[in-house]
Amino acid sequence: MELYKWTGHRDQGVAMLAGTPNARLIYLVDGEESTVLFEAEGGAAPEGFEAFQVLNAVGDINDGYFAVFNNIPVTEEGREIFEARFQNRAGKVEGEPGFAAIRVLRPQSSDTYIILTMWKDEASFKNWQSSESYGQAHAKRGTAEGIDKKPNIFARPSFVKTYIR
């Protein structure tokens, strides 16, 4: 399965939705910026969309109203280790109140992976961040066992972007 992502000005996103009324697109917004998502089986990315292979999927992204994109630039030599880490993830997030979906996304034309989580609302996401489960899921971060301490994995610092529906 692939996920396709377009990001641009809010007006362009609205026009895209109006031009494809029968498509199952997800429209997300943050101020003047918008992102449009859709999932599909196979095929080439539509013009202007970034393509990602879905490595791990739980839940329906259409059920979420608060989207968190954890953008993680990974070096070519770090891809295998990074992907193995997420194939063996703890899976703690799925049991959290307000959780709707997660997608672990491999980029098809860049070095930036995305861990996309969808939530019922922003409060649900913030509650997850302060939960015991979050602490357990991220327990190795910053330690000698953590992927963040392995050399040559990350191309540059990661960043988080959030949107609402």
N, C-alpha and C positions, 0 to 999 in steps of 0.2 A: 504494500500500500504506500502511496505517496501523499504528502501534504504539500499544497501549493500556497505560497504566501506573497501577497502584494502589499507594499507600504507606500503611501503617498499622502497628498493633501486630502483633507476631509471631503471637499467638493468632488474630487476625482473618484473617491470611494463611493459616494452617493450616486454619482453618474454610472459607475460600474454596476451597482445593484439595480438601478433603474433599467439598464440595458440588458440585463439577464434575469428577468422576473421569475423564471421557473427554476433557476439554479439554487442549489442548497449551499449558499455562501454564508459565511459568518463575517459580519461587519463589526469591527472593534474600533474604538476611538480613544484618543488621548489629546485633548485640546484640538489643535488644527490638524493633527496627524491621524491618519486612519490606517488600519490593516484589514485586508480581506483574506480569508482562509477558505480552503475547501480541500477535502480528501477525495482521492480517487484511486482506482486500481489501474496502474499502468498508464501509458501514454506520455506524451511530451508536455512540458510545462507550457501553459498559455503565455503569449507574449507579455512581458513585463512582470511575470510571476517568478519567484524563486522556488526551486524544487528541492524537496527533502524526502529521503526515504525514511519511512517510519520503522524504527528498530524495535520499539516497545510501545504498546498502546493498551491503556486500560480506561474504560468509561467512554462516554459519548461527548465529544467536544461541543456539541450543540446544546448540552445541558448547562454549560457554564456561562456566567455573566461577568466574571472578573478573570482576566487572562494575565498570566505571568510568564514572560519569555526570559529564561535564563540563557543568555547568549555566551557560548564558550568557544573561543578560537583555539583549535587544536592543531598541532604540527602534524605533518604527514607521518612522521615516525611515532607519534603519540596516539594515533587513531586506534590501533588495536587495543592498547591498554585502556584507553578511555572508554571504548565501546564495551570491553569486558566488564569494566566497573559498573556500567549501567545495565548490562545483561544480568548481573548478579546483585542488583540493588535490593535493599531491605524490603521495599514495598510498604513502608510504614504510612506513606501519605494516603493511600487508598482508604484507610479506615477512619480518616479524619472527618469530623462533621463539616459539611459544606463542600467537600471535595466532589468534583464532577468528572475530571478526566486528566490523564497525563499522556504526553507523547514525547518520546525520545527521538529526535530528528537528526539524521545524518545529512549534511549538505551535499548537493550534487554539483555545485559549481563555486563553492567557496570553502574556507577552512572553519567556518563558524557553525558548530552544532547548536541546537536549541533544545532545551528541556522546557517544554510547554506544559504548564498546569492550568487547568480551568477550575474555577471555584464559583460557588453560589453567589458570593459577594466578597468584598475586600476584607471584611471582618473575619470571615472564615479563613482566609489566607493568613492574616496576622495572627490568629489563634494558633494555626499550625506552626508558625515560626516560633512561637513561645511555648510550644508543647513539649512534653517529655519524648514523644515519638520523633519530633524533629531533632532533638538532641541525640537520640539513639541512631537515627538515620545518618547524621553528620558527625558521629563520634570520632571518626578517624581524621577528620579535617584538621590540618595543622600539626599532626603527629607524624612520626617516621613512617607509619603505615599508610598515611593518607596519600591519595593520588596527587594532591597539590604539592607534595614535597618531592615527587619524582622528577628527575631532570628531563628536559626536552619534550614535555607533554604539551604545554600551552604556548601558543604563538604570541599571545599578549593577554592582558587582564580580561576577565569576563565582565559582563555587565547585564543588568536586569532592566527590562522594559515592561511596563504594565499598561493594560488597556481595559476599558469597560465596554460592555455591549449595550 
